[in-house]
């Protein structure tokens, strides 16, 4: 099995069916994108406030940078 080096990024977005008008409402999700595409729905973390989504995306981005990937 070959392992490829995917370009991982994280996108904050409004969850499907949610308004996304209140940053304090749990309307937000963070999706892990591999080369710009969600490869696994288990990599979408939802029911977050906007601040929680920003914190999670920031944490994962920092971990990636710290790993030198």
N, CA, C and O atoms as a Maestro MAE file, in Angstrom:
{
 s_m_m2io_version
 :::
 2.0.0
}

f_m_ct {
 s_m_title
 :::
 protein
 m_atom[276] {
  # First column is atom index #
  i_m_mmod_type
  r_m_x_coord
  r_m_y_coord
  r_m_z_coord
  i_m_residue_number
  s_m_chain_name
  s_m_pdb_residue_name
  s_m_pdb_atom_name
  i_m_atomic_number
  :::
  1 25 0.840 -1.170 0.000 1 A "UNK " " N  " 7
  2 3 0.000 0.000 0.000 1 A "UNK " " CA " 6
  3 2 0.889 1.240 0.000 1 A "UNK " " C  " 6
  4 15 1.774 1.373 0.846 1 A "UNK " " O  " 8
  5 25 0.659 2.129 -0.932 2 A "UNK " " N  " 7
  6 3 1.433 3.350 -1.018 2 A "UNK " " CA " 6
  7 2 0.725 4.455 -0.257 2 A "UNK " " C  " 6
  8 15 -0.495 4.601 -0.328 2 A "UNK " " O  " 8
  9 25 1.512 5.224 0.467 3 A "UNK " " N  " 7
  10 3 0.965 6.360 1.189 3 A "UNK " " CA " 6
  11 2 1.327 7.615 0.427 3 A "UNK " " C  " 6
  12 15 2.494 7.856 0.118 3 A "UNK " " O  " 8
  13 25 0.309 8.418 0.124 4 A "UNK " " N  " 7
  14 3 0.592 9.647 -0.596 4 A "UNK " " CA " 6
  15 2 0.526 10.823 0.374 4 A "UNK " " C  " 6
  16 15 -0.156 10.760 1.397 4 A "UNK " " O  " 8
  17 25 1.226 11.869 0.048 5 A "UNK " " N  " 7
  18 3 1.246 13.054 0.880 5 A "UNK " " CA " 6
  19 2 0.126 13.988 0.444 5 A "UNK " " C  " 6
  20 15 0.304 14.808 -0.457 5 A "UNK " " O  " 8
  21 25 -1.019 13.859 1.083 6 A "UNK " " N  " 7
  22 3 -2.165 14.692 0.753 6 A "UNK " " CA " 6
  23 2 -1.964 16.084 1.340 6 A "UNK " " C  " 6
  24 15 -1.334 16.245 2.386 6 A "UNK " " O  " 8
  25 25 -2.497 17.069 0.666 7 A "UNK " " N  " 7
  26 3 -2.493 18.438 1.168 7 A "UNK " " CA " 6
  27 2 -3.707 18.585 2.080 7 A "UNK " " C  " 6
  28 15 -4.836 18.682 1.599 7 A "UNK " " O  " 8
  29 25 -3.482 18.604 3.394 8 A "UNK " " N  " 7
  30 3 -4.570 18.704 4.356 8 A "UNK " " CA " 6
  31 2 -4.843 20.159 4.704 8 A "UNK " " C  " 6
  32 15 -3.931 20.926 5.014 8 A "UNK " " O  " 8
  33 25 -6.130 20.521 4.645 9 A "UNK " " N  " 7
  34 3 -6.585 21.832 5.081 9 A "UNK " " CA " 6
  35 2 -7.892 21.642 5.841 9 A "UNK " " C  " 6
  36 15 -8.523 20.588 5.762 9 A "UNK " " O  " 8
  37 25 -8.283 22.666 6.570 10 A "UNK " " N  " 7
  38 3 -9.521 22.594 7.346 10 A "UNK " " CA " 6
  39 2 -10.383 23.785 7.000 10 A "UNK " " C  " 6
  40 15 -9.917 24.923 6.942 10 A "UNK " " O  " 8
  41 25 -11.660 23.494 6.770 11 A "UNK " " N  " 7
  42 3 -12.603 24.523 6.347 11 A "UNK " " CA " 6
  43 2 -13.690 24.669 7.405 11 A "UNK " " C  " 6
  44 15 -14.287 23.683 7.839 11 A "UNK " " O  " 8
  45 25 -13.939 25.913 7.814 12 A "UNK " " N  " 7
  46 3 -15.053 26.205 8.710 12 A "UNK " " CA " 6
  47 2 -16.226 26.584 7.830 12 A "UNK " " C  " 6
  48 15 -16.108 27.437 6.950 12 A "UNK " " O  " 8
  49 25 -17.358 25.945 8.073 13 A "UNK " " N  " 7
  50 3 -18.531 26.232 7.249 13 A "UNK " " CA " 6
  51 2 -19.803 26.019 8.062 13 A "UNK " " C  " 6
  52 15 -19.777 25.435 9.145 13 A "UNK " " O  " 8
  53 25 -20.909 26.503 7.520 14 A "UNK " " N  " 7
  54 3 -22.208 26.329 8.155 14 A "UNK " " CA " 6
  55 2 -22.680 24.910 7.879 14 A "UNK " " C  " 6
  56 15 -22.623 24.443 6.742 14 A "UNK " " O  " 8
  57 25 -23.146 24.226 8.917 15 A "UNK " " N  " 7
  58 3 -23.662 22.867 8.755 15 A "UNK " " CA " 6
  59 2 -24.916 22.889 7.880 15 A "UNK " " C  " 6
  60 15 -25.688 23.848 7.908 15 A "UNK " " O  " 8
  61 25 -25.102 21.845 7.120 16 A "UNK " " N  " 7
  62 3 -26.250 21.733 6.233 16 A "UNK " " CA " 6
  63 2 -27.541 21.869 7.032 16 A "UNK " " C  " 6
  64 15 -27.699 21.257 8.088 16 A "UNK " " O  " 8
  65 25 -28.457 22.676 6.518 17 A "UNK " " N  " 7
  66 3 -29.750 22.863 7.160 17 A "UNK " " CA " 6
  67 2 -29.748 23.867 8.304 17 A "UNK " " C  " 6
  68 15 -30.781 24.080 8.939 17 A "UNK " " O  " 8
  69 25 -28.607 24.482 8.574 18 A "UNK " " N  " 7
  70 3 -28.495 25.464 9.659 18 A "UNK " " CA " 6
  71 2 -28.423 26.870 9.069 18 A "UNK " " C  " 6
  72 15 -28.018 27.054 7.922 18 A "UNK " " O  " 8
  73 25 -28.822 27.858 9.869 19 A "UNK " " N  " 7
  74 3 -28.862 29.238 9.393 19 A "UNK " " CA " 6
  75 2 -27.473 29.863 9.312 19 A "UNK " " C  " 6
  76 15 -27.143 30.522 8.326 19 A "UNK " " O  " 8
  77 25 -26.656 29.657 10.350 20 A "UNK " " N  " 7
  78 3 -25.325 30.243 10.359 20 A "UNK " " CA " 6
  79 2 -25.329 31.741 10.560 20 A "UNK " " C  " 6
  80 15 -24.359 32.417 10.217 20 A "UNK " " O  " 8
  81 25 -26.415 32.274 11.116 21 A "UNK " " N  " 7
  82 3 -26.512 33.713 11.329 21 A "UNK " " CA " 6
  83 2 -26.046 34.133 12.721 21 A "UNK " " C  " 6
  84 15 -25.755 35.308 12.944 21 A "UNK " " O  " 8
  85 25 -25.972 33.197 13.653 22 A "UNK " " N  " 7
  86 3 -25.569 33.491 15.021 22 A "UNK " " CA " 6
  87 2 -24.282 32.742 15.332 22 A "UNK " " C  " 6
  88 15 -24.285 31.512 15.366 22 A "UNK " " O  " 8
  89 25 -23.183 33.452 15.561 23 A "UNK " " N  " 7
  90 3 -21.919 32.765 15.831 23 A "UNK " " CA " 6
  91 2 -21.928 31.962 17.125 23 A "UNK " " C  " 6
  92 15 -21.076 31.093 17.315 23 A "UNK " " O  " 8
  93 25 -22.883 32.238 18.025 24 A "UNK " " N  " 7
  94 3 -22.978 31.506 19.290 24 A "UNK " " CA " 6
  95 2 -23.832 30.244 19.176 24 A "UNK " " C  " 6
  96 15 -23.846 29.424 20.094 24 A "UNK " " O  " 8
  97 25 -24.538 30.083 18.068 25 A "UNK " " N  " 7
  98 3 -25.375 28.901 17.856 25 A "UNK " " CA " 6
  99 2 -24.508 27.752 17.336 25 A "UNK " " C  " 6
  100 15 -23.513 27.984 16.650 25 A "UNK " " O  " 8
  101 25 -24.888 26.510 17.665 26 A "UNK " " N  " 7
  102 3 -24.094 25.355 17.203 26 A "UNK " " CA " 6
  103 2 -24.386 25.007 15.742 26 A "UNK " " C  " 6
  104 15 -24.757 23.879 15.417 26 A "UNK " " O  " 8
  105 25 -24.210 25.994 14.879 27 A "UNK " " N  " 7
  106 3 -24.527 25.852 13.450 27 A "UNK " " CA " 6
  107 2 -23.311 25.573 12.584 27 A "UNK " " C  " 6
  108 15 -23.433 25.487 11.362 27 A "UNK " " O  " 8
  109 25 -22.140 25.429 13.194 28 A "UNK " " N  " 7
  110 3 -20.901 25.415 12.432 28 A "UNK " " CA " 6
  111 2 -20.237 24.051 12.464 28 A "UNK " " C  " 6
  112 15 -20.465 23.248 13.369 28 A "UNK " " O  " 8
  113 25 -19.411 23.807 11.457 29 A "UNK " " N  " 7
  114 3 -18.642 22.564 11.399 29 A "UNK " " CA " 6
  115 2 -17.257 22.847 10.846 29 A "UNK " " C  " 6
  116 15 -17.025 23.848 10.166 29 A "UNK " " O  " 8
  117 25 -16.349 21.941 11.155 30 A "UNK " " N  " 7
  118 3 -15.005 21.990 10.597 30 A "UNK " " CA " 6
  119 2 -14.837 20.714 9.772 30 A "UNK " " C  " 6
  120 15 -15.034 19.607 10.273 30 A "UNK " " O  " 8
  121 25 -14.477 20.884 8.526 31 A "UNK " " N  " 7
  122 3 -14.273 19.743 7.633 31 A "UNK " " CA " 6
  123 2 -12.791 19.623 7.295 31 A "UNK " " C  " 6
  124 15 -12.137 20.606 6.947 31 A "UNK " " O  " 8
  125 25 -12.281 18.411 7.402 32 A "UNK " " N  " 7
  126 3 -10.900 18.146 6.982 32 A "UNK " " CA " 6
  127 2 -10.918 17.843 5.491 32 A "UNK " " C  " 6
  128 15 -11.605 16.931 5.031 32 A "UNK " " O  " 8
  129 25 -10.151 18.626 4.752 33 A "UNK " " N  " 7
  130 3 -10.090 18.442 3.306 33 A "UNK " " CA " 6
  131 2 -8.736 17.868 2.918 33 A "UNK " " C  " 6
  132 15 -7.691 18.330 3.375 33 A "UNK " " O  " 8
  133 25 -8.778 16.873 2.083 34 A "UNK " " N  " 7
  134 3 -7.559 16.309 1.508 34 A "UNK " " CA " 6
  135 2 -7.535 16.713 0.045 34 A "UNK " " C  " 6
  136 15 -8.381 16.298 -0.747 34 A "UNK " " O  " 8
  137 25 -6.554 17.527 -0.295 35 A "UNK " " N  " 7
  138 3 -6.464 18.072 -1.649 35 A "UNK " " CA " 6
  139 2 -7.764 18.759 -2.055 35 A "UNK " " C  " 6
  140 15 -8.200 18.661 -3.202 35 A "UNK " " O  " 8
  141 25 -8.382 19.464 -1.089 36 A "UNK " " N  " 7
  142 3 -9.581 20.254 -1.353 36 A "UNK " " CA " 6
  143 2 -10.897 19.513 -1.303 36 A "UNK " " C  " 6
  144 15 -11.940 20.093 -1.606 36 A "UNK " " O  " 8
  145 25 -10.876 18.228 -0.924 37 A "UNK " " N  " 7
  146 3 -12.089 17.403 -0.936 37 A "UNK " " CA " 6
  147 2 -12.224 16.658 0.388 37 A "UNK " " C  " 6
  148 15 -11.238 16.174 0.943 37 A "UNK " " O  " 8
  149 25 -13.472 16.572 0.893 38 A "UNK " " N  " 7
  150 3 -13.725 15.743 2.067 38 A "UNK " " CA " 6
  151 2 -13.682 14.288 1.612 38 A "UNK " " C  " 6
  152 15 -14.515 13.862 0.812 38 A "UNK " " O  " 8
  153 25 -12.715 13.526 2.117 39 A "UNK " " N  " 7
  154 3 -12.562 12.121 1.722 39 A "UNK " " CA " 6
  155 2 -13.330 11.187 2.644 39 A "UNK " " C  " 6
  156 15 -13.672 10.070 2.256 39 A "UNK " " O  " 8
  157 25 -13.605 11.647 3.884 40 A "UNK " " N  " 7
  158 3 -14.265 10.792 4.862 40 A "UNK " " CA " 6
  159 2 -15.195 11.665 5.697 40 A "UNK " " C  " 6
  160 15 -14.744 12.611 6.343 40 A "UNK " " O  " 8
  161 25 -16.498 11.351 5.687 41 A "UNK " " N  " 7
  162 3 -17.458 12.154 6.444 41 A "UNK " " CA " 6
  163 2 -17.186 12.125 7.943 41 A "UNK " " C  " 6
  164 15 -17.662 13.000 8.666 41 A "UNK " " O  " 8
  165 25 -16.438 11.146 8.423 42 A "UNK " " N  " 7
  166 3 -16.067 11.102 9.839 42 A "UNK " " CA " 6
  167 2 -15.108 12.234 10.178 42 A "UNK " " C  " 6
  168 15 -14.882 12.517 11.355 42 A "UNK " " O  " 8
  169 25 -14.538 12.888 9.166 43 A "UNK " " N  " 7
  170 3 -13.614 13.997 9.368 43 A "UNK " " CA " 6
  171 2 -14.326 15.352 9.371 43 A "UNK " " C  " 6
  172 15 -13.690 16.395 9.222 43 A "UNK " " O  " 8
  173 25 -15.654 15.327 9.543 44 A "UNK " " N  " 7
  174 3 -16.433 16.558 9.673 44 A "UNK " " CA " 6
  175 2 -16.922 16.620 11.111 44 A "UNK " " C  " 6
  176 15 -17.633 15.730 11.578 44 A "UNK " " O  " 8
  177 25 -16.535 17.674 11.799 45 A "UNK " " N  " 7
  178 3 -16.915 17.859 13.198 45 A "UNK " " CA " 6
  179 2 -17.933 18.989 13.254 45 A "UNK " " C  " 6
  180 15 -17.636 20.127 12.892 45 A "UNK " " O  " 8
  181 25 -19.154 18.656 13.720 46 A "UNK " " N  " 7
  182 3 -20.241 19.627 13.651 46 A "UNK " " CA " 6
  183 2 -20.798 19.957 15.036 46 A "UNK " " C  " 6
  184 15 -20.253 19.549 16.062 46 A "UNK " " O  " 8
  185 25 -21.900 20.707 15.030 47 A "UNK " " N  " 7
  186 3 -22.545 21.190 16.261 47 A "UNK " " CA " 6
  187 2 -21.610 22.062 17.080 47 A "UNK " " C  " 6
  188 15 -21.562 21.959 18.306 47 A "UNK " " O  " 8
  189 25 -20.872 22.915 16.399 48 A "UNK " " N  " 7
  190 3 -19.916 23.806 17.051 48 A "UNK " " CA " 6
  191 2 -20.379 25.258 16.933 48 A "UNK " " C  " 6
  192 15 -21.059 25.626 15.975 48 A "UNK " " O  " 8
  193 25 -20.005 26.075 17.915 49 A "UNK " " N  " 7
  194 3 -20.154 27.518 17.732 49 A "UNK " " CA " 6
  195 2 -19.039 27.959 16.793 49 A "UNK " " C  " 6
  196 15 -18.106 27.200 16.533 49 A "UNK " " O  " 8
  197 25 -19.133 29.172 16.288 50 A "UNK " " N  " 7
  198 3 -18.102 29.649 15.379 50 A "UNK " " CA " 6
  199 2 -16.747 29.717 16.081 50 A "UNK " " C  " 6
  200 15 -15.720 29.378 15.492 50 A "UNK " " O  " 8
  201 25 -16.747 30.156 17.337 51 A "UNK " " N  " 7
  202 3 -15.485 30.245 18.091 51 A "UNK " " CA " 6
  203 2 -14.875 28.860 18.292 51 A "UNK " " C  " 6
  204 15 -13.660 28.702 18.171 51 A "UNK " " O  " 8
  205 25 -15.696 27.858 18.597 52 A "UNK " " N  " 7
  206 3 -15.188 26.489 18.762 52 A "UNK " " CA " 6
  207 2 -14.606 25.975 17.450 52 A "UNK " " C  " 6
  208 15 -13.554 25.335 17.439 52 A "UNK " " O  " 8
  209 25 -15.294 26.256 16.344 53 A "UNK " " N  " 7
  210 3 -14.807 25.821 15.032 53 A "UNK " " CA " 6
  211 2 -13.466 26.478 14.710 53 A "UNK " " C  " 6
  212 15 -12.565 25.824 14.184 53 A "UNK " " O  " 8
  213 25 -13.331 27.768 15.024 54 A "UNK " " N  " 7
  214 3 -12.063 28.455 14.787 54 A "UNK " " CA " 6
  215 2 -10.949 27.844 15.629 54 A "UNK " " C  " 6
  216 15 -9.825 27.675 15.154 54 A "UNK " " O  " 8
  217 25 -11.261 27.516 16.870 55 A "UNK " " N  " 7
  218 3 -10.255 26.937 17.765 55 A "UNK " " CA " 6
  219 2 -9.784 25.582 17.246 55 A "UNK " " C  " 6
  220 15 -8.583 25.309 17.231 55 A "UNK " " O  " 8
  221 25 -10.709 24.738 16.824 56 A "UNK " " N  " 7
  222 3 -10.356 23.406 16.332 56 A "UNK " " CA " 6
  223 2 -9.536 23.510 15.043 56 A "UNK " " C  " 6
  224 15 -8.497 22.862 14.911 56 A "UNK " " O  " 8
  225 25 -9.998 24.318 14.103 57 A "UNK " " N  " 7
  226 3 -9.262 24.468 12.838 57 A "UNK " " CA " 6
  227 2 -7.868 25.034 13.098 57 A "UNK " " C  " 6
  228 15 -6.898 24.604 12.474 57 A "UNK " " O  " 8
  229 25 -7.766 25.982 14.006 58 A "UNK " " N  " 7
  230 3 -6.468 26.555 14.339 58 A "UNK " " CA " 6
  231 2 -5.539 25.544 14.988 58 A "UNK " " C  " 6
  232 15 -4.344 25.508 14.693 58 A "UNK " " O  " 8
  233 25 -6.090 24.726 15.870 59 A "UNK " " N  " 7
  234 3 -5.290 23.709 16.563 59 A "UNK " " CA " 6
  235 2 -4.733 22.701 15.548 59 A "UNK " " C  " 6
  236 15 -3.552 22.357 15.594 59 A "UNK " " O  " 8
  237 25 -5.587 22.233 14.637 60 A "UNK " " N  " 7
  238 3 -5.131 21.252 13.654 60 A "UNK " " CA " 6
  239 2 -4.109 21.857 12.705 60 A "UNK " " C  " 6
  240 15 -3.140 21.198 12.327 60 A "UNK " " O  " 8
  241 25 -4.322 23.103 12.322 61 A "UNK " " N  " 7
  242 3 -3.365 23.770 11.436 61 A "UNK " " CA " 6
  243 2 -2.014 23.891 12.126 61 A "UNK " " C  " 6
  244 15 -0.980 23.644 11.506 61 A "UNK " " O  " 8
  245 25 -2.008 24.272 13.411 62 A "UNK " " N  " 7
  246 3 -0.765 24.387 14.170 62 A "UNK " " CA " 6
  247 2 -0.059 23.034 14.294 62 A "UNK " " C  " 6
  248 15 1.160 22.950 14.152 62 A "UNK " " O  " 8
  249 25 -0.838 21.969 14.562 63 A "UNK " " N  " 7
  250 3 -0.234 20.634 14.669 63 A "UNK " " CA " 6
  251 2 0.426 20.241 13.357 63 A "UNK " " C  " 6
  252 15 1.506 19.650 13.350 63 A "UNK " " O  " 8
  253 25 -0.228 20.571 12.240 64 A "UNK " " N  " 7
  254 3 0.344 20.258 10.923 64 A "UNK " " CA " 6
  255 2 1.647 21.036 10.725 64 A "UNK " " C  " 6
  256 15 2.644 20.482 10.265 64 A "UNK " " O  " 8
  257 25 1.628 22.328 11.078 65 A "UNK " " N  " 7
  258 3 2.820 23.151 10.916 65 A "UNK " " CA " 6
  259 2 3.949 22.656 11.830 65 A "UNK " " C  " 6
  260 15 5.107 22.608 11.414 65 A "UNK " " O  " 8
  261 25 3.615 22.291 13.066 66 A "UNK " " N  " 7
  262 3 4.622 21.797 14.002 66 A "UNK " " CA " 6
  263 2 5.245 20.483 13.522 66 A "UNK " " C  " 6
  264 15 6.411 20.199 13.797 66 A "UNK " " O  " 8
  265 25 4.451 19.693 12.804 67 A "UNK " " N  " 7
  266 3 4.946 18.421 12.281 67 A "UNK " " CA " 6
  267 2 5.788 18.624 11.017 67 A "UNK " " C  " 6
  268 15 6.447 17.699 10.542 67 A "UNK " " O  " 8
  269 25 5.755 19.845 10.485 68 A "UNK " " N  " 7
  270 3 6.536 20.139 9.291 68 A "UNK " " CA " 6
  271 2 5.965 19.534 8.037 68 A "UNK " " C  " 6
  272 15 6.691 19.251 7.085 68 A "UNK " " O  " 8
  273 25 4.668 19.335 8.036 69 A "UNK " " N  " 7
  274 3 4.012 18.735 6.871 69 A "UNK " " CA " 6
  275 2 3.552 19.802 5.926 69 A "UNK " " C  " 6
  276 15 2.975 19.495 4.883 69 A "UNK " " O  " 8
  :::
 }
 m_bond[275] {
  # First column is bond index #
  i_m_from
  i_m_to
  i_m_order
  :::
  1 1 2 1
  2 2 3 1
  3 3 4 2
  4 3 5 1
  5 5 6 1
  6 6 7 1
  7 7 8 2
  8 7 9 1
  9 9 10 1
  10 10 11 1
  11 11 12 2
  12 11 13 1
  13 13 14 1
  14 14 15 1
  15 15 16 2
  16 15 17 1
  17 17 18 1
  18 18 19 1
  19 19 20 2
  20 19 21 1
  21 21 22 1
  22 22 23 1
  23 23 24 2
  24 23 25 1
  25 25 26 1
  26 26 27 1
  27 27 28 2
  28 27 29 1
  29 29 30 1
  30 30 31 1
  31 31 32 2
  32 31 33 1
  33 33 34 1
  34 34 35 1
  35 35 36 2
  36 35 37 1
  37 37 38 1
  38 38 39 1
  39 39 40 2
  40 39 41 1
  41 41 42 1
  42 42 43 1
  43 43 44 2
  44 43 45 1
  45 45 46 1
  46 46 47 1
  47 47 48 2
  48 47 49 1
  49 49 50 1
  50 50 51 1
  51 51 52 2
  52 51 53 1
  53 53 54 1
  54 54 55 1
  55 55 56 2
  56 55 57 1
  57 57 58 1
  58 58 59 1
  59 59 60 2
  60 59 61 1
  61 61 62 1
  62 62 63 1
  63 63 64 2
  64 63 65 1
  65 65 66 1
  66 66 67 1
  67 67 68 2
  68 67 69 1
  69 69 70 1
  70 70 71 1
  71 71 72 2
  72 71 73 1
  73 73 74 1
  74 74 75 1
  75 75 76 2
  76 75 77 1
  77 77 78 1
  78 78 79 1
  79 79 80 2
  80 79 81 1
  81 81 82 1
  82 82 83 1
  83 83 84 2
  84 83 85 1
  85 85 86 1
  86 86 87 1
  87 87 88 2
  88 87 89 1
  89 89 90 1
  90 90 91 1
  91 91 92 2
  92 91 93 1
  93 93 94 1
  94 94 95 1
  95 95 96 2
  96 95 97 1
  97 97 98 1
  98 98 99 1
  99 99 100 2
  100 99 101 1
  101 101 102 1
  102 102 103 1
  103 103 104 2
  104 103 105 1
  105 105 106 1
  106 106 107 1
  107 107 108 2
  108 107 109 1
  109 109 110 1
  110 110 111 1
  111 111 112 2
  112 111 113 1
  113 113 114 1
  114 114 115 1
  115 115 116 2
  116 115 117 1
  117 117 118 1
  118 118 119 1
  119 119 120 2
  120 119 121 1
  121 121 122 1
  122 122 123 1
  123 123 124 2
  124 123 125 1
  125 125 126 1
  126 126 127 1
  127 127 128 2
  128 127 129 1
  129 129 130 1
  130 130 131 1
  131 131 132 2
  132 131 133 1
  133 133 134 1
  134 134 135 1
  135 135 136 2
  136 135 137 1
  137 137 138 1
  138 138 139 1
  139 139 140 2
  140 139 141 1
  141 141 142 1
  142 142 143 1
  143 143 144 2
  144 143 145 1
  145 145 146 1
  146 146 147 1
  147 147 148 2
  148 147 149 1
  149 149 150 1
  150 150 151 1
  151 151 152 2
  152 151 153 1
  153 153 154 1
  154 154 155 1
  155 155 156 2
  156 155 157 1
  157 157 158 1
  158 158 159 1
  159 159 160 2
  160 159 161 1
  161 161 162 1
  162 162 163 1
  163 163 164 2
  164 163 165 1
  165 165 166 1
  166 166 167 1
  167 167 168 2
  168 167 169 1
  169 169 170 1
  170 170 171 1
  171 171 172 2
  172 171 173 1
  173 173 174 1
  174 174 175 1
  175 175 176 2
  176 175 177 1
  177 177 178 1
  178 178 179 1
  179 179 180 2
  180 179 181 1
  181 181 182 1
  182 182 183 1
  183 183 184 2
  184 183 185 1
  185 185 186 1
  186 186 187 1
  187 187 188 2
  188 187 189 1
  189 189 190 1
  190 190 191 1
  191 191 192 2
  192 191 193 1
  193 193 194 1
  194 194 195 1
  195 195 196 2
  196 195 197 1
  197 197 198 1
  198 198 199 1
  199 199 200 2
  200 199 201 1
  201 201 202 1
  202 202 203 1
  203 203 204 2
  204 203 205 1
  205 205 206 1
  206 206 207 1
  207 207 208 2
  208 207 209 1
  209 209 210 1
  210 210 211 1
  211 211 212 2
  212 211 213 1
  213 213 214 1
  214 214 215 1
  215 215 216 2
  216 215 217 1
  217 217 218 1
  218 218 219 1
  219 219 220 2
  220 219 221 1
  221 221 222 1
  222 222 223 1
  223 223 224 2
  224 223 225 1
  225 225 226 1
  226 226 227 1
  227 227 228 2
  228 227 229 1
  229 229 230 1
  230 230 231 1
  231 231 232 2
  232 231 233 1
  233 233 234 1
  234 234 235 1
  235 235 236 2
  236 235 237 1
  237 237 238 1
  238 238 239 1
  239 239 240 2
  240 239 241 1
  241 241 242 1
  242 242 243 1
  243 243 244 2
  244 243 245 1
  245 245 246 1
  246 246 247 1
  247 247 248 2
  248 247 249 1
  249 249 250 1
  250 250 251 1
  251 251 252 2
  252 251 253 1
  253 253 254 1
  254 254 255 1
  255 255 256 2
  256 255 257 1
  257 257 258 1
  258 258 259 1
  259 259 260 2
  260 259 261 1
  261 261 262 1
  262 262 263 1
  263 263 264 2
  264 263 265 1
  265 265 266 1
  266 266 267 1
  267 267 268 2
  268 267 269 1
  269 269 270 1
  270 270 271 1
  271 271 272 2
  272 271 273 1
  273 273 274 1
  274 274 275 1
  275 275 276 2
  :::
 }
}
